[in-house]
Amino acid sequence: MRLGFITRQATRIAQDEAKEIARVAGLKFVLGLVGAVLAVIAVVFALIGLYILLREEVGDVLAAFYMAGGCLLLAILFLLLSIRVRKRTRMASQAQRVEAIASEATKELRSISPYIMLGAFVLGFVRGKK
């Protein structure tokens, strides 16, 4: 009876913890989404303002081409940065895996090195007797 009570309590605590984690994750997602939408709106208004300034200086058509070219260059820059970041994180994770394997291999070799030495000694003893 006591074990059942403890199990129910542990289950209830785990459920409450999971609900709290889900609530916080949902809140973070919604706040991040609102922030991203507002940032996009701000960028659009900034581009419109820049277009109006350029239009007065160089005319409608050239201002549109300048804006399109500038946006294209920024898009290419961000794409290249994202590729570089992806490669860097992939290389870092591969390096961590290699280090873990090397560490495990070193531990394994250290644990069997006395047996290797004993085998070499016995082999040398047997070969030397002939």
C-alpha positions in Angstrom: 0.0 0.0 0.0 2.8 2.4 0.9 4.7 1.5 -2.3 1.6 2.3 -4.4 1.2 5.7 -2.8 4.9 6.5 -3.5 4.5 5.4 -7.1 1.4 7.5 -7.6 3.2 10.5 -6.1 6.3 10.0 -8.3 4.0 9.7 -11.3 2.1 12.8 -10.4 5.3 14.8 -9.9 6.7 13.6 -13.3 3.5 14.6 -15.0 3.5 18.0 -13.4 7.2 18.5 -14.4 6.4 17.4 -18.0 3.5 19.9 -18.2 5.7 22.7 -16.9 8.4 21.9 -19.5 5.8 21.8 -22.3 4.3 25.1 -21.1 7.6 26.8 -21.0 8.6 25.4 -24.4 5.3 26.6 -25.9 5.7 30.0 -24.4 9.3 30.3 -25.7 8.0 29.3 -29.2 5.2 31.8 -29.2 7.4 34.7 -28.0 10.1 33.8 -30.5 7.5 33.7 -33.3 6.1 37.1 -32.3 9.6 38.5 -32.2 10.5 37.1 -35.6 7.3 38.6 -37.1 8.0 42.0 -35.7 11.6 41.9 -36.9 10.4 41.0 -40.4 7.9 43.9 -40.3 10.7 46.3 -39.2 12.9 45.1 -42.0 10.1 45.6 -44.6 9.5 49.2 -43.4 13.3 49.9 -43.4 13.5 48.6 -47.0 10.5 50.7 -48.0 12.1 53.8 -46.5 15.4 53.1 -48.2 13.6 52.6 -51.5 11.9 56.0 -51.1 15.2 57.7 -50.4 16.8 56.0 -53.5 13.9 56.8 -55.7 14.3 60.5 -55.1 18.1 60.3 -56.0 18.2 57.8 -58.9 14.7 57.3 -60.1 12.1 54.5 -59.8 13.6 51.8 -61.9 17.2 52.1 -60.7 16.0 52.3 -57.1 14.1 49.0 -57.5 17.2 47.4 -59.1 19.5 48.6 -56.3 17.1 47.3 -53.7 16.8 43.9 -55.4 20.5 43.6 -55.8 21.2 44.6 -52.2 18.6 42.1 -50.9 20.1 39.4 -53.2 23.6 40.1 -51.8 22.4 39.9 -48.2 20.5 36.7 -49.0 23.7 35.1 -50.5 25.8 36.3 -47.5 23.4 34.7 -45.0 23.2 31.5 -47.0 27.0 31.2 -47.1 27.2 32.0 -43.3 24.6 29.2 -42.6 26.6 26.7 -44.7 29.8 27.6 -42.8 28.1 27.3 -39.4 26.6 23.9 -40.4 30.0 22.6 -41.5 31.7 23.9 -38.4 29.2 22.2 -36.0 29.4 19.0 -38.1 33.2 19.0 -37.9 33.1 19.7 -34.1 30.7 16.8 -33.5 32.9 14.5 -35.6 36.0 15.7 -33.6 34.2 15.0 -30.4 33.3 11.5 -31.6 36.8 10.8 -32.6 38.2 12.0 -29.3 35.7 9.7 -27.4 36.7 6.7 -29.5 40.4 7.5 -29.0 39.8 7.8 -25.3 38.0 4.5 -25.1 40.7 2.8 -27.2 43.4 4.2 -24.9 41.5 2.9 -21.8 41.1 -0.5 -23.5 44.8 -0.7 -24.4 45.8 0.2 -20.9 43.7 -2.5 -19.5 45.0 -5.2 -21.7 48.7 -4.1 -22.0 49.9 -6.3 -19.1 48.5 -9.3 -21.0 50.2 -8.2 -24.2 53.5 -7.9 -22.3 53.0 -11.3 -20.7 52.3 -12.8 -24.1 55.4 -11.2 -25.6 57.5 -12.5 -22.7 56.2 -16.1 -23.0 56.6 -16.0 -26.8 60.2 -14.7 -26.4 60.9 -17.4 -23.8 59.5 -20.2 -26.1 61.3 -18.9 -29.2 64.5 -18.4 -27.3 64.6 -21.9 -26.0 64.8 -23.5 -29.5 
